[in-house]
Amino acid sequence: MIEAEAAGEGRLADRLARAITLAGPIPVSRFMAAANAEYYAKARAIGAAGDFITAPEISQMFGEMIGAWIADLWGRAGRPAVHYVELGPGRGTLAADALRTMAKASLTPTVHFVETSPRLRAEQAARVPGAIWHDDVSTLPDDAPLVVVANEFFDALPIEQIVRGQGGWHRRLVACQDTLFLPIAGPVMPEAIVPEHLRDAPVGSLIESSPASVGVVRELAARLARQGGAALIVDYGYDGPALGETLQAVRGHGFANPFDAPGEVDLSAHVDFAVLGAAGQVAGATVHGPVPQRDFLGQLGIATRAAALAKASPPRADEIGSAHARLTGADAMGTLFRAMALTGSGWPQPAGFA
C-alpha cells in the first residue's frame, strides 16, 4: 500500500501522508529512500545554484587526483582492459576530470554510471559522451576488472535508526499528522542487533545503520574478488558502531529539518567506514584505510598540482589556493571526509594509503 501511494501523482509529502494515514508509520529508511529518489529526480541539487557543492565541483584538482590514482594503480596492475564505474556521479564533473587525466596515461576505459535520476543522466551525458547507465551495481559488466569510484554516494543511501527507550531498543519510525512528519519510537527490537558495548546506553540514545550500503559494498567486493580491480570510497563518516544521530538535510547550502518537505531537501547521514570495511573484507576484497581526505589527496600530490595551476593562471591563484584549502583543510573537508579503497586479488597496494 505504501509503495502504491508513494508512486502516485502529486507532491511526495502528500503521497507519503496518505500512505502513512492508511498503513501506519514507516521506517526512517523508507522515508529517506522515497525522499531522496524524488529529490534527485527533480531538483537541481549540485553546484552553486543548487543545495550543496561536492568536491569535484569545488575544483578540477579533485577529479584529476582520482584520475591519477586510477592510472597509477592500473599501470602497476599490468595495464589490463578495465571498466570505469562511478556510483552516483552527480553532474559528471568528477568523471570528466578523471578520464581526461587517465587519457594522458593512455588509459581510456569504457564508462559505466550507476544513476537513476533522468535529470542527472542528461547532465552526465553532456559531460561524458558514450557512458553506459545502470540502475544498480547488479548489471555492471563481468568481463574485465572494475575500477569503481563512489564520491559522496553512500551518505545518501537510506539508513535505519534504533532508539533506546525505557523498555529496550525501538526501531525508529516516521509518523504523520496532516502533512507534518515526525519520528517516533516503534516496535521493540531484539537486543541481539545492538552491539554489546552499546546495549546499556542511556534512554534516548540512538544508533544508525545502513543495510543498503553494506549490500552495495558486499556486491562490489565480491565482483572485485572475481574480476579484479579496485573501488575508491570518499565520503564523510566515522568508525562505528557508535551512538548519535547524523541524519541531516541540506537546502540552499544550509541545514534544514530532515522531516520537513520530503523530496525537496537532500537527506544524508554519516558513513560508518568500519562497517563498510568489514563488509568488503568478508566478501573477499582487501581493504585499505580509511584515511582522512587531507592525507589521501596530499599523498597523491594535490599541493604540487595546485601550485602548477596557480603558476599557469596567476589571476586564478587565490581561487585555486582557496579550493586547495577547502579540500584539504582540517577546518573544512580535510578531516571530516575520509577515503577507503578495496582491491581485488592480485591487485597492488593503491597509492594514498601508506
C-alpha positions in Angstrom: 0.0 0.0 0.0 2.7 2.5 0.9 4.6 1.8 -2.3 1.5 2.2 -4.4 0.6 5.5 -2.7 4.1 6.9 -2.9 4.2 6.1 -6.6 1.1 8.2 -7.4 0.8 11.7 -8.6 1.2 14.9 -6.6 3.7 16.1 -4.1 5.7 13.4 -2.4 4.7 14.9 1.0 1.0 14.4 0.2 1.6 10.9 -1.2 3.6 9.9 1.9 1.0 11.4 4.2 -1.8 9.4 2.5 0.2 6.2 2.7 1.1 6.6 6.4 -2.5 7.5 7.2 -3.7 4.3 5.5 -0.9 1.9 6.5 0.7 3.4 9.6 4.2 4.8 10.3 7.1 3.8 8.1 10.8 3.1 8.9 13.2 6.0 8.6 14.9 4.1 5.8 11.8 4.0 3.7 11.1 7.7 4.3 14.7 8.6 3.3 14.7 6.4 0.3 11.5 7.9 -1.1 12.6 11.5 -0.3 16.0 11.2 -2.0 14.6 9.4 -5.0 12.2 12.3 -5.6 14.8 14.9 -4.8 17.4 13.7 -7.2 14.9 13.1 -9.9 13.6 16.6 -9.9 15.9 19.1 -8.1 19.0 20.8 -9.4 20.9 19.7 -6.3 24.6 20.1 -7.0 26.5 23.3 -7.6 26.4 26.9 -6.6 22.9 27.2 -7.9 21.8 24.1 -6.1 21.7 23.0 -2.5 25.2 21.8 -1.9 28.7 21.6 -3.6 30.7 18.4 -3.8 34.5 18.2 -4.0 34.6 17.8 -7.9 32.6 21.0 -8.2 35.0 22.9 -5.9 38.0 22.3 -8.2 39.2 20.2 -11.1 42.0 19.1 -8.9 39.8 16.6 -7.1 38.8 14.7 -10.2 42.4 14.9 -11.5 43.8 13.3 -8.4 41.3 10.5 -8.7 42.2 10.0 -12.3 45.9 9.9 -11.4 45.2 7.4 -8.6 43.4 5.1 -11.1 46.1 5.5 -13.8 48.9 4.7 -11.3 47.1 1.6 -10.0 46.2 0.4 -13.4 49.8 0.8 -14.6 51.2 -1.2 -11.7 48.5 -3.9 -12.2 49.9 -4.5 -15.7 47.7 -2.1 -17.8 44.7 -4.5 -18.3 41.5 -3.6 -20.0 39.2 -2.2 -17.4 35.8 -0.7 -16.9 35.5 2.7 -15.1 32.4 2.7 -12.9 31.1 5.7 -10.9 28.3 5.4 -8.3 26.1 8.4 -8.1 28.3 10.5 -10.5 26.4 13.8 -9.9 26.7 16.1 -12.9 29.6 14.0 -14.4 32.2 16.5 -13.4 34.5 14.1 -11.5 34.4 11.5 -14.3 35.2 14.1 -16.9 38.2 15.4 -15.0 39.4 11.9 -14.0 39.0 10.5 -17.6 40.9 13.4 -19.0 43.8 12.7 -16.6 43.6 8.9 -17.3 43.8 9.5 -21.1 47.2 11.2 -20.6 48.4 7.9 -19.2 46.9 6.1 -22.3 44.0 4.7 -20.2 40.7 5.0 -22.0 38.3 2.7 -20.2 34.6 2.1 -21.0 32.5 4.2 -18.7 29.6 3.0 -16.6 27.4 5.2 -14.4 25.1 3.8 -11.6 22.5 6.6 -11.7 18.7 6.5 -11.6 17.9 10.3 -11.9 16.8 11.2 -15.5 17.8 14.8 -14.9 21.3 13.9 -13.7 21.7 11.3 -16.5 21.2 14.1 -19.0 23.9 16.3 -17.4 26.3 13.3 -17.2 25.7 12.5 -20.9 26.7 16.1 -21.9 30.0 15.8 -20.0 30.8 12.2 -20.7 29.5 11.1 -24.1 29.4 7.4 -24.5 28.7 6.5 -20.9 26.5 3.5 -20.2 24.0 3.7 -17.4 22.8 1.2 -14.8 20.1 1.4 -12.2 22.2 -0.6 -9.7 25.5 -2.5 -9.5 24.0 -5.8 -10.4 24.1 -5.1 -14.1 27.8 -3.9 -14.3 29.9 -5.9 -16.8 31.6 -9.0 -15.6 34.2 -9.5 -18.5 37.0 -7.3 -17.1 38.3 -5.7 -13.9 36.3 -2.8 -12.5 37.7 0.5 -11.2 34.9 1.9 -9.1 34.6 5.5 -7.7 32.0 6.4 -5.1 32.3 10.0 -4.0 29.5 11.2 -1.7 27.4 8.2 -2.7 27.0 6.1 0.4 25.9 9.1 2.6 22.7 9.4 0.5 21.7 5.7 0.9 18.9 5.1 3.4 19.7 4.4 7.0 17.9 2.5 9.8 17.7 4.1 13.2 17.0 2.4 16.6 16.4 4.4 19.8 16.8 3.4 23.4 13.6 3.5 25.4 12.7 2.6 29.0 11.9 -1.0 28.0 14.6 -1.6 25.4 15.6 -0.6 21.9 13.0 0.5 19.4 13.0 0.8 15.7 12.5 4.5 14.8 9.6 5.2 12.5 8.2 8.3 10.8 4.6 9.2 11.6 2.4 11.9 10.1 -0.1 14.4 11.5 -1.8 16.1 8.5 1.4 16.7 6.4 3.7 17.1 9.4 6.2 14.3 9.6 7.8 13.4 12.9 10.0 10.5 14.2 8.5 8.2 16.8 9.6 5.0 18.6 8.2 1.9 17.0 8.3 -1.8 18.0 10.9 -3.1 20.4 13.9 -4.7 18.6 15.8 -7.8 19.6 18.7 -6.9 21.9 21.0 -9.1 19.7 21.0 -6.5 16.9 22.6 -3.9 19.3 26.4 -4.0 19.6 27.2 -5.4 23.1 29.1 -2.4 24.3 26.2 -0.1 23.5 23.3 -2.1 24.9 23.3 -0.3 28.3 23.3 3.2 26.7 21.1 5.8 28.4 17.5 6.2 27.4 17.2 8.4 24.3 20.4 7.1 22.8 20.3 6.4 19.0 22.2 4.1 16.7 22.2 4.2 12.9 23.0 1.6 10.4 22.8 1.3 6.6 21.9 -2.2 5.3 21.7 -0.8 1.8 25.3 0.4 2.0 26.5 -2.9 3.3 24.7 -4.7 0.4 26.4 -2.5 -2.2 29.8 -2.9 -0.7 29.4 -6.7 -0.4 28.4 -7.0 -4.1 31.2 -4.7 -5.3 33.8 -6.6 -3.1 32.6 -9.9 -4.5 33.0 -8.6 -8.0 36.5 -7.4 -7.3 37.4 -10.7 -5.8 36.2 -12.5 -9.0 37.1 -10.0 -11.7 39.9 -7.9 -10.2 40.0 -4.2 -9.9 39.6 -1.6 -7.2 37.0 0.6 -5.6 37.6 4.0 -4.0 35.1 5.4 -1.5 35.3 9.0 -0.4 32.7 10.4 2.0 32.2 11.9 5.3 31.9 9.5 8.2 33.3 7.7 11.2 34.4 4.3 12.6 31.4 2.8 14.3 29.3 1.4 15.6 28.6 4.5 17.7 25.9 6.4 19.4 24.3 9.5 17.9 22.2 10.8 15.1 23.8 12.0 11.9 20.8 12.2 9.6 20.7 15.7 8.2 19.0 17.7 5.5 20.6 20.4 3.3 18.7 23.1 1.3 20.2 26.2 -0.2 23.6 25.5 1.3 22.2 25.4 4.8 20.8 22.8 7.2 17.1 22.1 7.4 14.8 19.7 9.3 15.2 16.2 7.8 11.5 15.5 8.3 10.2 18.7 6.6 9.4 18.8 2.9 10.4 15.3 1.8 11.6 15.3 -1.8 12.6 19.0 -1.6 15.7 18.7 0.5 18.8 16.5 0.3 18.9 13.8 3.1 22.2 12.2 4.1 23.9 10.5 7.0 27.5 9.9 8.0 29.1 6.8 6.7 30.3 4.0 9.0 33.6 3.1 7.4 34.3 0.4 9.9 31.1 -1.5 8.9 31.8 -1.0 5.2 35.4 -2.1 5.5 34.3 -5.3 7.4 31.6 -6.0 4.7 34.2 -5.6 1.9 36.7 -7.9 3.7 34.2 -10.6 4.4 33.2 -10.6 0.7 36.8 -11.2 -0.4 38.3 -7.8 -1.1 41.4 -6.3 0.6 40.6 -3.1 2.5 42.9 -0.1 2.6 42.2 2.8 5.0 40.2 4.7 5.8 42.4 7.8 5.9 41.5 11.5 6.1 40.8 13.1 2.7 43.6 15.6 3.5 46.2 12.8 3.8 44.9 10.9 0.8 45.0 13.9 -1.6 48.2 15.0 0.0 50.0 11.8 -0.8 48.7 12.0 -4.4 50.3 15.4 -4.9 47.5 17.9 -4.8 49.7 20.6 -3.4 52.0 20.3 -6.4 49.1 20.3 -8.8 47.6 23.4 -7.1 51.0 25.2 -7.4 51.2 24.3 -11.1 47.7 25.5 -11.8 48.3 28.8 -10.0 51.5 29.4 -11.9 49.8 28.7 -15.2 47.0 31.1 -14.4 48.1 33.9 -12.0 44.8 35.7 -11.9 43.2 32.5 -10.5 45.9 31.9 -7.9 43.7 32.9 -4.9 40.8 30.9 -6.2 43.0 27.8 -6.6 44.5 28.3 -3.2 41.1 28.6 -1.6 39.9 25.4 -3.3 43.0 23.5 -2.2 42.4 24.7 1.4 38.7 23.7 1.2 39.5 20.2 0.0 42.3 19.5 2.5 41.9 21.9 5.4 41.3 20.5 8.9 38.5 23.0 9.4 36.9 22.2 6.0 36.7 18.8 4.2 40.2 17.6 5.1 39.4 15.5 8.2 35.6 15.1 8.1 35.9 13.4 4.7 37.7 10.1 4.5 38.9 7.7 1.8 38.9 4.0 1.8 39.9 1.6 -1.0 39.0 -2.1 -1.8 41.2 -4.1 -4.1 40.7 -7.5 -5.8 43.0 -10.5 -5.6 46.4 -9.8 -7.1 46.0 -6.0 -7.4 48.7 -3.8 -6.0 48.6 -1.6 -2.9 46.9 1.6 -4.0 48.6 5.0 -3.6 47.4 7.3 -0.8 47.1 4.7 1.9 50.7 4.5 3.2 
